[in-house]
Amino acid sequence: MTGPVVVRDEGVRRSFARDASGLELVPDGVVRARDAAEVAACLAEASATGTPVTTAGGQTSTTGASITDRGLVLSLRALERPLEVDHVAGRARAGAGVSVAALKRACAEAGWLLPLDPTSEEECTVGGAVACNATGARSLRYGDTRRHVRGLTVALVTGEVLRFTRPALEKNTVGYHFAQDPVDWFVGSEGTLGVILEVEFALVPLPAAVTGLAIPFTGEREALAFVAAAREDAALAPRCLEYFDAQALEIVRGHEGGGGWGRGAAAMVYAEREAGAGGVVDLDPWLARVEAMGGRAEDILVFEGEGALREARRLRHAVPATLNERGARCRARGGRKVSTDWAVPYRALADVLERSRALAARHGVEPAVVFGHAGNGHPHQNYIARDADELERAERAVGATLQEVLRLGGTVAAEHGIGKLKRRWVPLQLSPLQLDAMRALKQRLDPDGLLAPGNVFP
């Protein structure tokens, strides 16, 4: 069988040289695999010739995980089959190249919810979401991608294709815990251990109705205190609690459809609640809580129905999209967007954000735009470094912030993975013993280090 074609045209190579990280790495060649067999053939040939291979899906990575200047980019965009939903069992199967949004729509048509919720769901692929263990706004209720993956088909660096399925056992004492379920080896591995070809997901029942609330506040402390209280209030039972600081709120206002709503507010919380018994969302407890905690109840925007919720998602997505555009304009001067996805225990979030702004000022960096998953203690800070000097200072400010994050029991990366941009921070969080265990698995599955070089490991 003839192997897949390696394209070395410069225009094609450059079209795969960027993702959402702000980096540009031009590969030596591109393979656009048409099916799983071509993926396996590409890996077998690369293994035989010692050629590094980095897998790419929708290239929405904010960490540079899907780009490389060492060897080949292996594009899985064409792996759009299967796309199957078992409406009786509540399971879905999808090829790695299927977009998350397309799979979610197919599940919804069958009466099920696929809980994966990356903001870039229209662009990102199933394989990419699994490879970085993506989350999103609704992870407050549904958790990360890992929780919903029931099985994987994976191509190893040798070209061997294996199928892994989670055990259905309630008890098991055979072997070390990490060895009992190989599915977990590949979820979040960022292409460093194998290439995900196909995924089986467990679904949850589709809610009868969902209501979204955009709640303005006069200040950050008030907004984040509301987030903590709402998370702990059983009567509210939010499925997401998203925070927008003053800069992020201004982007939402200025975006088409944002209007002039919430003038005078310095922060916003966006929340969603699923319907309870009878398919009705009771908003009275929400209004009472907002009024009790200094929110501007009279200015709350209510989003009901699929169309309105899509509009709310679009306005939320306007924030990172706008910041990506601002960062891209700085590339020619050596600058870019610098983004974080650290997380802390949610009650510590206000203090850490205040401290991070002080650290940014100390390093001569303008305050980041802050938005994201406050209900999980997980904001996104986006700095715009206008040139190379400012980029260096912004990264030092981020490093200092991460020291505070880890001191409080947080993590340097909560949903976007490590990729190339965050690997310097991994030893701050993981001990040498933990890193050695990771390297041992990497050595066993990819002994020559050909898969996704530069991701996770230096």
N, C-alpha and C positions, 0 to 999 in steps of 0.2 A: 504494500500500500504506500502510495506517495504521501510523504509527510506534509504538514501544513506549510503554507508559504510564509516566508519571513520577508516582510516589506521593509526596505531600507531607504525608500524615498524620503528626502528630508522633510517635505511638507507633511507627510503622514506621521513621521516620527515626532515632529513638533506638535501635531494635533493631539498627541498623547503625553505631552510633556508637562502639563499643568493640571492641578486639581484645586481644591478650595483652600489650600495651605498658604498660597502666595509664593511658593517655590516654583522654579522651572528647572526640570531635569530631563534632558533629551536622551532617549534610549538609543542603543545601537541598532535596534530593529523592533518591528511590531509584528506579532502574530495575531490575526483576528480569527480565532477558532470558530468553526461553524457548529461543532457538536462536541460531545464528551470524548469521542474517539480522537478527534484532532487535538484536544487538550492533552490526552494521554500520550499521543505520538510526539507532540512538542516537548513534553517533559522528558520522555525517554531519550530523544535526540539531544536535548540540552544536557541531560545527565551524562550521556556518552561523550560529549564534547567539552564538558566543564563550563557550560554557558549559564550565567545567572538568569533567573526568570522572576519577574515581578508581575503579579496578577492585578488586573484592573477591571472594574465594573463600570459604574456611572462616573467614577472619578470625582466624587463629592467629598473625599477625605480632607479634613482640615489639618492633618499631620504629615502630609507627604507620603502616605503609605502606598499610594497607587501609582507613583511615578518613580523613575530611576534613570541614572546615567551609567548603569552597569548592566550590560546585557540586554535582554528582551523585555518588552511589555507584552504580556499575554492577555488580550482582551477577551472577556467572556460575555460581551454584550449580546451576542447572537444566541446564547444558550437560554432561549425563552420557552423551551419545552422541557418537561411537562408544566402545565398549569392546571391542576386538578383539585377540586374540592369535594370531599366526601361529606355530604350534608347530614348523613345519618351518624357517622362516627365522630364528626367534628374534627376532621383532619384535613390538611391541605398539603399538596406536594408542588414544588416549583423548581424550575431550573435556576441556576445561579444568576442568569441574565435578566430574569423577570423583575420588573420594577416593583418595589414594595407597594406602591399605590395601586398598581394593576391587580396584584394579588389580593389586597384588601377589598377592592371593589368586587372581585369575584366571590370572595368569602361573604361579603355583605349581601350579595344577591341570593346566596344560599341560606341566609339567616344567621350567619356567624360573624364574629369579630376576630380578626387577626390583630393581636395587641401590639405588634411592632409599631413604633410611632416616631421615627426620625423626622425632623422638620423638613428634610429634603426628600421626602418619600416619593415624589413624582420623578426625581432624577436618580435616586440611589437604588441599587439592585439588592435582591435578596441575598446573594452571595456576599456582597460587601457588608450588608447589615449584620450578617452572622459572623463574618470574619473580624469585625471590630466590636461585636457584642453591643450593637447600637441600642440607645434608649431614646427617650423624648419626653414630651410633656406628660403623657398619660402613664408613664412608668411609675408615678406616685401610687397608682392603683394596681397596675399590671406587672410591674417589674421590668427587668431587662430582657433582651432577646433570648438569652440562654434559657430562661425559664420555659420558653414555649417551643424550643427545638426538641423534637422527638427522635429524629434520625438524620444522618448525613451520608451522602455519597461523596467520596474524596479521592482525588488522584494524588498519589505520592510522587516524590521527585523522580522515581524510577519509571514512572508511567503506569505502575500498578494501580488499579481502581478497586477501592474497598468500600463496603457498606457498613455503617455503624448504626445501631439502634439502641436506645436507652433500655436498660433492663426494667422489667415490670415487677421486680421483686420488692417486697416490703422489708425483707431482712437479707443481709449478705455480709459475711465476715471473711470472705476469701480475698486475700491480697490487701495491699495498701489502698486507702480510699481513692486516691487520685487515679489508680489503675483500673478501678472497677467500671468506669464509664468513659471510654475513649471519645465519645461525642464532645465532652468538655475539653479535651485537648485542643480541638480545632475551633470551637466557638471563642472568638476573641484573640485568635493566634495571628491575625493580620497577614495571612499568607506565608508565614514562616515555616509551617510544618507540612502543609499540603494545600492542594487547590480544591476548594469546595465546588462540586458540580451540581448537586441537587440537595434540597432540604425538605424534610417533612416537619410540619408544625402542628401543634395542638391548638385548637381554637377555643374561644369562649362564646357563650350565647350573645347575640347582638342585643344591646340595650333597646328597650321599647322607645325611649326618648332620651335626649341629652340637652341640657341647657348650659350655655356659656354666659359668664358674667365678667364684664370689664369694669373694675372698681377703682376709681381714682382716690388717691390719698395725698395729703399735704406734705408728707415727708417719708423718707426711707424707713426710719425706725418704726413709724406707725404701720406702714405697709407690711414690714417683715414680722412685726408683732402679730398682725392679723393672720399672716401665713401660718405661724406657729400655732395660734389658737384654732384656726380652721382645721388644721391637720389633726388636732387633738379632740375636736368636737364631733362626737359620734352622730349628732343630729345633722351635721353638714355632709360628712362622708364624701369629700371631694375626690374626683379622679385625677385632677391636675391642679396645681397651684403655681402659676408662672409669675415672675416678677419683672418689671420694667423700671429702670431708673429714669431720671429726668431726661437724659440724652436719648435713651431708647424710646421713651414716650414721645419725644419730639419727632423722631423718625416716623413713628406710627401716625402721628397727626398729619405730617407732611405728605405721607404716601397717599396716592389716589384712593379715595374712599375713606380716608382717615378723618377728613373734615377738621373743624376747629374744636372738637369735643375736648372736655377736660382742661380748659384753660385755667391756669392757676394751680393745677395739681403738679406735684414734684415726683410722683411715683404712681405706678399702677400695678394691680394684681389682676391677672386673668385666671378665672377658675371655671371648672366644669363639674356638673353633678349629673349623674345618671338617674333616670326615673325610678321611683320605688314602686310599691304596690299600686296597681291600677294604671300604671304608665304615666304618672303625674310627678313632676318635679316641684316640690314645695319650696318656694323661695322665701317664705316668711322667716325661717331661722337664719338665713343668710342676711336678710335686711336688718334683723335685730342685732346680729353680731357686728355687721359693718357700722351701724349707728353707735353701738357700745364702744367701739374701738377707734372712733374719730374718722372713719371713712366718709366719703361724700356720697351718701346713699341716693341723694336726688339726682346724681349724675351717672348712676350705673347704667351701662349699656347691656341689654339682654339679647343673646343670640339663640334663637330657637329654630329648629329645622335644619336639614342637611345643608341647604344653600347658605344660611346664615353662619353655620359653623365653618363651612369652607371659607367664607369671607373672613371670619376671625382668624383662621389658620393663615390665610393669605397676608393679613396685616401683620401677624406675628413673624412670618417668614420675611417680610419686608425689612426687618431689622438686620439679620445676618446678610441678606442680599445686598442691602445698601452698604454695609461695612466691607463686604467683599469688593464692591466696586471702588470704594474709597482706597482700600489697600492696593488694588491693582494699579491705580493711578500713580502709586509711589514706587513701582518696581524699577523704573528707569533710573532712579536715584539711589537704588539699593535698599529701599524701604519696602514694607509690606504690612499687612494686618498681622498682629500678634494676638492669638486667641488662647484662652485658658478653658479648661473644663474640670478644675479641681472641685472637691466637695468636702464639706465638714458636717458634723452633726447640726441639724437644721436650726437649733436654737442659738448656735454660735455664729450664724451667718452675718448678722448685722455688725458684730464686732470685727469680724475678719474683713469685711468690705471696708469698714472705716480705717482699719489698719493698712489695708492694701493701698488706699488712696494716699495715706501719709507716706508710704514707701515709694509710691510713684512720684510724689512731689520731691522726695529726697533725691531721687535719681534724675530729676529734671524732665519728667515725662507727664504729658497731659493725662488727666483721668480717663480710665477706660470707660467705654459704654458697657453697662451691666444689664443683662437680661437673662432669663432662663428659669431653671427648675428649682425655685426656692423651696418648694415643698419637700424636696430631697436634700436641701442644703447645698444645692449644686447650681451655681450661677455660671454664666459665660461672661468673661471680661474680654472685651475686644479693644486693644490699643491700635492706633494707626501710627506707625513709624514712618515718617516722611522721607527719611534718608538712612544711610547705613549707620551713621552715628546714633541717631535716635533709636534705631533698631537694637543696637547693642545695649543702650540704656534701658529700653523697655524690657529686654530679656533679663537684665539684672534685676529690675523691679519685680518681674514675675518670679524669679528665683527666690528673692527675699520673701515674697508673699507665700510661696510654697513652704518655706520653713515654718511660717506661722500656721499654715494649714496642717502640716504634719504634727506640729506640737499639740494640736487639738484633736489628734486622732483622725485626721482627714486623709484624702487621697489626692495624688497629683493628676489623676485622669479618671473621670467617672463615666464617660460614654464615648469619646472619640478615639480611644486607643492611644498608642504611643507613637507609632510610625517612626519617622526620622527626627521630628522636631522635639519630641519629649523624652527621647531615650536618655538624655543626660540626667533627667530627674529620677529615673527608676532606682538607682542605687540609694537615693535618699530614703526611699520607702521600703524597699525589699532588702533583706539581709543577704550577706554573701552565701549563706546556706540556701536560701530560696533561689537566688540567681544560679547557683550551681545545679540545683534540681531542674531548673528551666533549661539550662545549657545541656544537661544530660539527655533530656527528651529531644531537644533540637539535634544533638549529635546523632541520636539513634535514627531519627526520621530524615534528616538532611545532613549527612556526615560531611559533605563538601561545602556546606553553606551556600547553596545555589539559590534557595528560595527567598525572595524578597530581601536581598541584602540591604542592610542599613535599617530595616524595620526592627524595632524593639531592642536588638543588640547592635553595638557599634560595628 
